Amino acid sequence: MGKGSLNLSVAGPTTVGDPNTAEKIVYGNEVDFFGQTFNPTAVGFQVYNNVENGPNNMPGIDLEIDPNLTGIDDNFTTLTFIPANGSLPGLWSNYIDATTTGLWGATGVAGGAFAPGTPCNINTNRCSWTELKAVLADGGDPPTLLTVGISKGRDNEWHGAVDGLQFNGTVYDFEEYGVIAIPRTAPVPTP
């Protein structure tokens, strides 16, 4: 990657135990991906974790989709990747492959796709990438991609950076004057 990165900072809860008082940030792209059939073959990124964060306090990857599940009239969910292992504070991580490590969770409401208690729900039953793809492949229309983004939720304060976001055959290099899309032909280098 180049010399730049996507720097993120969020404050933790201002009221102890109340995540609704914490900040959340999402940096994404709804233009280049909107309307594509959802069939990712590669998803991942690299993370720089500042020293004060601790090793298991990490950002995630958000994929907003229309799940198109059979028999459920629900046209939106956010699929969130939660890395399994943290990045050592003060260092760039190696490439974190979201299709082979970590867990995925999907937002959902009662009666809709990914409702609480159903497989792969963000709050109750997170799942692997393979399990998530199986839930989405229910025989109906394929899911439709809406956006791809980097996020840091309302759990803990976090300061750090992300680079080398990979989605399918493209690596997105965050630089000072914008994001550079690079066709992936070799392993993602460490920033």
C-alpha positions as CSV (number, residue, x, y, z in Angstrom):
1,M,0.0,0.0,0.0
2,G,1.0,3.6,-0.3
3,K,1.7,6.0,2.6
4,G,-1.9,6.8,3.5
5,S,-4.6,5.0,5.4
6,L,-8.2,5.6,6.6
7,N,-7.9,7.0,10.1
8,L,-10.8,6.4,12.4
9,S,-11.6,7.7,15.9
10,V,-14.7,7.0,18.0
11,A,-15.4,8.0,21.6
12,G,-16.6,5.3,24.1
13,P,-19.8,5.5,26.1
14,T,-20.3,8.7,28.1
15,T,-22.6,6.8,30.5
16,V,-21.1,3.6,31.9
17,G,-22.8,0.5,30.5
18,D,-24.9,2.4,28.0
19,P,-23.6,1.8,24.4
20,N,-26.2,4.2,23.0
21,T,-24.1,7.1,24.4
22,A,-21.0,6.0,22.4
23,E,-20.0,7.1,18.9
24,K,-20.2,4.9,15.8
25,I,-18.5,5.6,12.5
26,V,-18.9,4.0,9.0
27,Y,-16.9,4.9,6.0
28,G,-18.4,3.4,2.9
29,N,-19.2,3.4,-0.8
30,E,-22.8,3.1,-2.0
31,V,-22.1,4.2,-5.6
32,D,-19.7,1.6,-7.0
33,F,-21.4,-1.5,-5.5
34,F,-25.1,-0.7,-5.5
35,G,-27.3,-3.2,-7.3
36,Q,-24.6,-5.9,-7.9
37,T,-25.5,-9.5,-7.2
38,F,-24.1,-10.3,-3.7
39,N,-21.5,-13.0,-4.3
40,P,-18.2,-12.0,-2.7
41,T,-15.2,-14.2,-3.2
42,A,-12.7,-12.2,-1.1
43,V,-13.3,-9.8,1.8
44,G,-10.7,-8.4,4.2
45,F,-8.5,-5.6,5.3
46,Q,-5.5,-4.5,7.4
47,V,-5.7,-2.7,10.7
48,Y,-3.4,-0.4,12.7
49,N,-4.4,-0.6,16.3
50,N,-3.1,2.3,18.5
51,V,-1.5,1.3,21.7
52,E,-4.3,2.5,24.0
53,N,-6.9,0.3,22.3
54,G,-5.9,-3.2,23.5
55,P,-5.5,-6.1,21.1
56,N,-9.2,-7.2,20.8
57,N,-10.7,-3.8,20.2
58,M,-11.1,-3.7,16.4
59,P,-13.1,-2.1,13.6
60,G,-15.2,-4.2,11.3
61,I,-16.4,-4.5,7.7
62,D,-20.0,-3.6,6.9
63,L,-21.8,-4.9,3.8
64,E,-25.3,-3.6,3.4
65,I,-27.5,-5.9,1.3
66,D,-31.1,-6.7,0.3
67,P,-31.1,-10.3,1.5
68,N,-34.0,-11.4,-0.8
69,L,-34.8,-14.3,1.5
70,T,-37.8,-16.4,0.4
71,G,-41.0,-15.7,2.2
72,I,-39.7,-12.7,4.2
73,D,-40.6,-9.2,3.1
74,D,-37.4,-7.5,4.3
75,N,-35.3,-5.5,1.9
76,F,-32.3,-4.4,4.1
77,T,-29.7,-5.8,6.5
78,T,-26.2,-4.9,7.4
79,L,-23.8,-7.8,7.5
80,T,-20.9,-6.9,9.9
81,F,-17.6,-8.7,10.1
82,I,-16.1,-8.9,13.6
83,P,-12.4,-10.0,13.5
84,A,-11.6,-13.1,15.6
85,N,-8.1,-12.0,16.7
86,G,-7.0,-8.5,17.4
87,S,-4.1,-6.6,16.0
88,L,-1.2,-6.0,18.3
89,P,-1.3,-2.4,19.5
90,G,1.2,-0.1,17.7
91,L,1.6,-2.4,14.7
92,W,-0.1,-3.0,11.3
93,S,-1.9,-6.3,11.2
94,N,-1.3,-8.8,8.5
95,Y,-4.2,-9.1,6.0
96,I,-7.3,-10.2,8.0
97,D,-9.4,-12.5,5.8
98,A,-13.1,-12.1,6.6
99,T,-14.0,-15.2,4.7
100,T,-11.9,-17.6,6.8
101,T,-11.6,-15.9,10.2
102,G,-13.9,-14.0,12.7
103,L,-17.6,-13.9,12.8
104,W,-20.4,-12.3,10.9
105,G,-23.6,-10.8,12.2
106,A,-26.6,-9.4,10.4
107,T,-29.0,-6.7,11.7
108,G,-32.7,-7.7,11.8
109,V,-36.0,-6.9,13.4
110,A,-38.7,-9.3,14.7
111,G,-40.4,-11.0,11.8
112,G,-37.8,-10.0,9.3
113,A,-34.6,-11.5,7.9
114,F,-32.0,-12.1,10.6
115,A,-34.5,-11.4,13.5
116,P,-33.1,-11.9,17.0
117,G,-32.7,-15.6,17.7
118,T,-32.3,-16.6,14.0
119,P,-29.0,-17.8,12.6
120,C,-26.4,-15.1,12.0
121,N,-28.2,-12.4,14.0
122,I,-25.7,-9.7,15.1
123,N,-26.7,-9.8,18.8
124,T,-27.6,-13.4,19.4
125,N,-26.1,-15.9,16.9
126,R,-23.1,-14.7,15.0
127,C,-21.8,-17.1,12.4
128,S,-18.9,-17.9,10.1
129,W,-18.7,-16.7,6.5
130,T,-19.7,-20.1,5.2
131,E,-22.7,-20.3,7.5
132,L,-23.8,-16.8,6.5
133,K,-23.6,-17.7,2.8
134,A,-25.7,-20.8,3.4
135,V,-28.4,-18.8,5.1
136,L,-28.5,-16.4,2.2
137,A,-28.6,-19.2,-0.4
138,D,-32.2,-20.2,0.4
139,G,-33.3,-20.9,-3.1
140,G,-34.9,-17.5,-3.8
141,D,-33.5,-14.6,-5.7
142,P,-29.8,-13.9,-4.9
143,P,-29.0,-11.1,-2.4
144,T,-28.3,-7.7,-3.8
145,L,-25.3,-5.6,-2.7
146,L,-26.0,-2.0,-1.6
147,T,-22.8,-0.7,0.1
148,V,-19.3,-1.8,1.3
149,G,-17.8,0.0,4.3
150,I,-15.5,0.1,7.2
151,S,-17.1,0.5,10.7
152,K,-16.3,0.9,14.3
153,G,-19.3,0.3,16.6
154,R,-20.5,1.6,19.9
155,D,-18.7,-0.9,22.1
156,N,-15.4,0.8,23.0
157,E,-13.4,4.0,22.3
158,W,-11.0,3.3,19.4
159,H,-8.4,5.2,17.5
160,G,-6.5,3.6,14.6
161,A,-6.4,3.1,10.9
162,V,-7.5,0.7,8.2
163,D,-5.9,0.1,4.7
164,G,-6.0,-2.5,2.0
165,L,-9.7,-3.2,2.1
166,Q,-10.2,-6.1,-0.3
167,F,-13.6,-6.8,-1.9
168,N,-13.5,-9.5,-4.6
169,G,-10.6,-8.9,-7.0
170,T,-9.9,-5.3,-6.0
171,V,-7.9,-3.8,-3.1
172,Y,-8.8,-0.3,-2.0
173,D,-5.8,1.7,-0.9
174,F,-6.7,4.7,1.2
175,E,-4.4,7.6,0.4
176,E,-4.2,11.3,1.2
177,Y,-6.1,12.4,-1.9
178,G,-8.6,9.6,-2.2
179,V,-9.0,5.9,-2.5
180,I,-7.1,4.0,-5.2
181,A,-8.7,0.8,-6.6
182,I,-6.0,-1.7,-7.4
183,P,-6.7,-5.0,-9.1
184,R,-5.5,-7.8,-6.8
185,T,-2.9,-10.0,-8.6
186,A,-0.7,-10.9,-5.6
187,P,-1.0,-11.1,-1.8
188,V,-2.0,-7.8,-0.1
189,P,1.2,-6.1,1.1
190,T,1.5,-4.8,4.7
191,P,1.3,-1.0,4.8
